[in-house]
């Protein structure tokens, strides 16, 4: 199984437009972060979690590296959504090249999220008087407590809260991905036992009302006890990648765009 970090930044990305913050001016490629998303691959299956405004560029970069989605058809089996905020869904129209080659794109998400997408992208979900160039999709509601069968793998949704907004994380065998989390119940944490890789959001050191800060993220990591953790949804306010990594526990790392891990 392989996980590729397509984006590891916050809703504004890094650099933030017009910002003169030192991290935004950094020359280190690891400090340049697109909106948060990952590609999960196993056997012949390719799934993306979230489809933000950088989706097109992320897919082009992924194909150009020839490390992922390397088959001739560049087939994408589906997209799982964590929640409906723009930095996680705004790239949906850019699934068109995949749809034109392979047919309807499967979308997975909470009922609320799918309903929001249907309003926001009416021309995609419309069944009558469709624009001929619109991509086509097929939707499956994700329900907490019910696993999702993706190819030959059973994927487990993990419920958490982004402030007061419900979000889903997802467990793929020994890999779990959770972003935009602020709180998570102990009953959900139990679903994360015996992980090889945990991906978890960490915005900055200062406390935030809807995201984990570094202290809170490390506390959750200690409760879950994965073999390795990669922090994502990182703000420029957390600091330079090189400097932050030196402060982290030995089994905790900052993810960066393009990082690819195989287990």
C-alpha positions in Angstrom: 0.0 0.0 0.0 1.2 3.5 -0.9 0.2 6.9 0.3 1.2 10.0 -1.6 0.7 13.5 -0.1 -0.8 15.6 -2.8 -1.2 18.6 -0.6 -0.3 19.3 3.1 -1.3 22.9 3.6 -4.2 24.8 5.0 -7.2 26.4 3.2 -5.0 29.3 1.9 -2.1 27.1 1.0 1.6 28.1 1.5 2.7 30.7 0.5 -0.3 32.7 1.4 -1.1 35.3 -1.3 0.6 38.6 -0.5 2.2 37.3 2.8 5.6 38.4 3.8 5.8 35.8 6.7 9.3 34.2 6.6 7.8 30.7 6.0 5.8 32.0 3.0 9.1 33.3 1.6 11.0 30.1 2.2 13.0 28.5 -0.6 12.6 25.0 0.9 10.2 23.1 -1.3 8.8 21.4 1.8 7.5 24.8 3.0 5.4 25.1 -0.2 2.0 23.5 0.5 -1.0 23.0 -1.7 -4.5 22.3 -0.2 -4.7 19.1 1.7 -5.3 15.7 -0.1 -3.7 12.3 -0.4 -3.7 9.5 -3.0 -4.0 5.9 -1.6 -2.9 3.0 -3.8 -2.9 -0.7 -3.3 -2.8 -3.6 -5.8 -4.4 -2.0 -8.9 -6.6 0.5 -7.0 -6.2 4.3 -6.8 -8.4 6.5 -4.5 -8.0 10.1 -3.5 -9.2 11.6 -0.2 -10.6 15.1 -0.9 -10.5 17.1 -4.1 -9.5 20.7 -3.4 -8.8 23.6 -5.7 -5.3 22.3 -6.4 -6.5 18.9 -7.7 -5.6 19.5 -11.4 -2.0 20.5 -10.6 -1.7 17.8 -8.0 -2.7 15.1 -10.6 -0.4 16.5 -13.2 2.5 16.5 -10.8 1.7 13.0 -9.6 1.7 11.7 -13.2 4.9 13.5 -14.1 6.8 11.9 -11.2 5.8 8.5 -12.6 5.8 7.1 -9.1 2.0 6.9 -8.8 -1.0 6.4 -11.2 1.6 5.2 -13.6 -0.6 3.0 -15.7 -1.4 4.2 -19.2 -5.1 5.1 -18.4 -4.3 7.1 -15.2 -7.4 5.4 -13.7 -8.9 6.9 -10.5 -11.3 4.5 -8.8 -13.0 7.2 -6.6 -12.9 10.1 -4.2 -13.6 10.0 -0.5 -14.6 13.3 1.1 -13.8 14.3 4.7 -16.2 17.3 4.7 -17.6 20.0 2.4 -15.3 23.0 2.9 -14.0 24.5 -0.3 -10.3 23.5 0.3 -11.5 19.9 0.2 -14.1 19.9 -2.6 -13.5 22.9 -5.0 -11.6 20.9 -7.6 -14.4 18.5 -8.4 -14.9 19.8 -11.9 -11.3 18.7 -12.7 -12.3 15.0 -12.6 -13.4 15.4 -16.2 -10.3 13.8 -17.9 -10.8 10.8 -15.7 -14.6 10.6 -16.3 -14.2 11.0 -20.1 -11.9 8.0 -20.1 -13.4 5.7 -17.5 -17.1 6.7 -16.9 -18.9 7.9 -13.8 -16.6 8.9 -10.9 -17.6 7.2 -7.6 -17.9 9.8 -4.7 -18.1 8.8 -1.1 -19.1 11.1 1.8 -21.5 11.9 4.5 -25.1 12.5 3.3 -24.7 16.2 4.2 -21.6 16.5 2.2 -23.1 14.8 -0.9 -26.1 17.1 -0.7 -23.8 20.2 -0.5 -21.9 19.0 -3.5 -25.1 18.5 -5.4 -26.1 22.2 -4.7 -22.7 23.6 -5.4 -22.1 21.6 -8.5 -25.6 21.4 -9.8 -24.5 21.0 -13.4 -22.6 17.8 -12.5 -25.4 16.2 -10.4 -28.3 17.3 -12.7 -30.1 14.4 -14.4 -32.0 16.5 -16.9 -30.8 19.2 -19.4 -27.2 18.3 -18.6 -24.4 20.4 -20.0 -22.6 17.9 -22.4 -19.1 18.7 -21.1 -20.1 18.1 -17.4 -18.4 15.1 -15.6 -20.7 12.4 -14.3 -20.6 10.9 -10.8 -22.2 8.2 -8.8 -22.5 8.7 -5.0 -22.4 6.4 -2.0 -23.3 7.7 1.4 -20.8 7.1 4.2 -22.3 6.2 7.5 -20.4 6.0 10.7 -20.2 2.4 12.0 -20.5 1.0 8.5 -17.4 0.1 6.5 -17.0 0.8 2.8 -15.9 -1.8 0.3 -13.4 -0.3 -2.0 -12.1 -2.9 -4.4 -10.7 -5.7 -2.3 -10.3 -3.6 0.8 -12.7 -2.8 3.7 -12.3 0.9 4.6 -13.5 2.1 8.0 -14.8 5.6 8.4 -13.7 7.5 11.6 -15.9 10.2 12.9 -14.5 13.4 14.4 -15.4 17.0 14.8 -14.0 20.1 13.1 -15.3 22.6 15.7 -19.0 21.7 15.6 -18.9 20.3 12.1 -18.8 16.5 11.7 -16.0 15.2 9.6 -14.9 11.7 8.5 -11.4 10.3 8.5 -10.7 6.9 6.9 -8.8 3.8 7.8 -7.2 1.8 5.0 -5.9 -1.4 6.7 -2.8 -0.1 8.6 -3.0 3.5 7.4 -5.5 6.1 8.8 -6.0 9.6 7.5 -7.7 12.3 9.6 -7.7 16.0 8.8 -9.5 19.1 10.0 -10.0 17.4 13.4 -10.4 19.3 16.7 -12.1 16.6 18.8 -12.6 12.8 18.5 -14.4 10.5 20.8 -12.6 7.6 22.6 -15.0 5.2 20.8 -13.6 6.4 17.5 -10.0 6.3 18.7 -10.4 2.6 19.4 -10.9 2.1 15.7 -7.3 3.3 15.2 -5.5 0.6 17.2 -2.4 -1.1 15.6 -1.7 1.4 12.9 1.5 1.5 10.9 0.8 5.0 9.6 -1.4 7.8 11.1 -1.9 11.0 9.2 -3.2 13.8 11.4 -3.8 17.5 11.1 -1.7 20.0 13.0 -2.3 23.6 12.3 0.2 25.5 14.5 1.5 25.8 18.1 -1.1 28.3 19.2 -4.6 26.9 20.1 -7.2 27.1 17.4 -11.0 26.8 17.7 -11.5 24.2 15.0 -8.1 22.5 14.4 -5.6 20.6 16.5 -2.6 22.5 17.5 0.8 20.7 18.0 0.2 20.0 21.7 -3.2 18.5 21.0 -2.0 16.5 18.1 0.8 15.0 20.1 -1.6 14.1 22.9 -3.8 12.2 20.5 -0.8 10.4 18.9 0.2 9.2 22.4 -3.3 7.7 22.9 -3.4 6.0 19.5 0.3 4.8 19.5 0.8 4.3 15.8 4.2 3.2 14.6 4.7 6.5 12.7 2.7 9.7 12.4 2.8 12.3 9.6 1.3 15.8 10.4 -0.6 17.5 7.7 -2.9 20.5 7.1 0.0 22.6 8.3 0.0 26.4 8.5 2.9 28.7 7.9 2.5 29.7 11.6 3.8 26.3 12.7 7.3 27.3 11.4 9.9 26.1 8.9 9.7 22.5 8.0 13.3 21.8 8.8 13.1 23.5 12.2 9.8 21.9 13.3 11.0 18.4 12.4 13.9 18.7 14.9 11.4 19.4 17.8 9.1 16.4 17.1 9.3 13.0 18.8 11.3 10.4 16.8 8.2 8.7 15.4 6.4 11.9 14.3 7.2 13.7 11.1 5.9 16.7 9.1 4.5 15.6 5.8 5.2 17.6 2.7 3.8 17.8 -0.8 5.0 14.9 -2.9 6.1 12.7 0.0 5.4 9.1 -0.9 5.3 6.3 1.7 5.0 2.6 1.0 4.2 0.0 3.6 
